[in-house]
């Protein structure tokens, strides 16, 4: 798993959690 993709997914997950 690429670290960049993982970071992007993590950011998306965080954004969704905030919303």
N, C-alpha and C positions, 0 to 999 in steps of 0.2 A: 504493500500500500504506500503510495507516494505521500511524503509529509505535507506537500503543498495541498493535495486533494483533501487530506485529513484535516488540515487547518481550515480549509475553506468550508468543509462540512461542519466543523466545530463552530465556526463563526455563524453559519446559517442556523445551526441548532440554538446557539445563544440568542440570536436575534428573535427566533420564533418563541423562545422561552420568555424573553423580555416582553414580546407582544402578547 
